[in-house]
């Protein structure tokens, strides 16, 4: 079952700046993947297709993290 995401932004944490509140709210919604979930639920997707997409997404994320680690390592090696 999907997790329940209760996303909210208070005016106090953004010092009454409405533009900052909107940006912060959008960032939280993206982090919780709420929009993506709504798009996915619009149409039925076979479980096998959903599993395949999830596996591909995880693989891309893993590769991205590996590249990031390699860049950090190269940067450290250059500084030493």
Secondary structure as GFF3:
##gff-version 3
##sequence-region A 1 80
A	DSSP	alpha_helix	18	32	.	.	.	ID=ss1
A	DSSP	alpha_helix	34	42	.	.	.	ID=ss2
A	DSSP	alpha_helix	47	79	.	.	.	ID=ss3
###
